[in-house]
Amino acid sequence: MSKKTIYCGKGKKQNDTWFKATINAKEFRENIEEFNGHEFVKVNINVKDTPDQYGKDVFVTVDTWKPDSQPIEGISKEKDDLPF
């Protein structure tokens, strides 16, 4: 099964512990998930060795990974546990 990458932002690495990025609000809104009455968007933040033509070296994508529908034996989910 092929998984489409959803790019939702770009930015620049400011230093070893600080990344600055701009998020596309439309892509963000389209990927909101709800859990226990709260809304979340799971994202992946990657730093590339080579910046793009605009100097951006931080790329933000929506994390679309979903667990298999079958539970793993011996592991139970707590009622208030987050899904990610």
N, C-alpha and C positions, 0 to 999 in steps of 0.2 A: 504494500500500500504506500503510495506516494504522499508525502506530507508537504503542504505548501508553507513556505516561510512568510510570515507576516511582519514586514518591517514597519515599526511604528515610531522610530526616532533615531537621531544621530547626535553626536556630540564630540567633545574633545577631552582627553585625559589632561587634567590640570597638574596633578602630581601622583605619586604612588598610591595615595589613598583617596583621591578626590577626582570624580568623573562628573562632567557637566554635560547634560543632554537636553534636547528639546523633543517633546513627545507630540505626535500627531493626534489631536483630540478625537477625530473621527475614527481612526483605527482603534484607539483606546476604548471609546464608547461601544464600538461594535463587538468587543471581546470581553465585556464585563460578565463575570460569573457571580452568582449569589450563593451565600452560605450563612445559615443562621441569621438571616435578616441583614447581612452586611454584603457590600459589593466589593469585588476584588478583580484585578487584572494581574495575571502572572506574566512576568517578563524575564527575558534572558538579556544580560548586558555583557557584550563582548568587546574586547580591545584588540584592534588589529595592529600588526607591526607597521604596515604601510598605510598612511592616511589616504583618503580619496582626494579628488581634485580640489576640494574646498578645505582640506586640512583636517577633516573629521576622521578621528581614529576610534571612536566609540560608537557601537551600533546596537540598537535596542530592537529586539523582536518579541512578539507575543509568544509565550510558552503555551503551545497547544497540546502538549503531551497529556494523555489521559491513561489512567491505569487500566489494566485488563479488567473485564467485568467479573472475573472469578477471583474471589478472595484467596490470599495465600494462607495455607494451613498454619495455624498457630499464631496468627497475627489478627488482633481484633482492633477495630476503630473505636476510640472513645467517642462519646456522644458530642462533646464540645471540641473535638479535634478538627483543625483546619484541613481542607482537602488537598493541600499542597505543602 
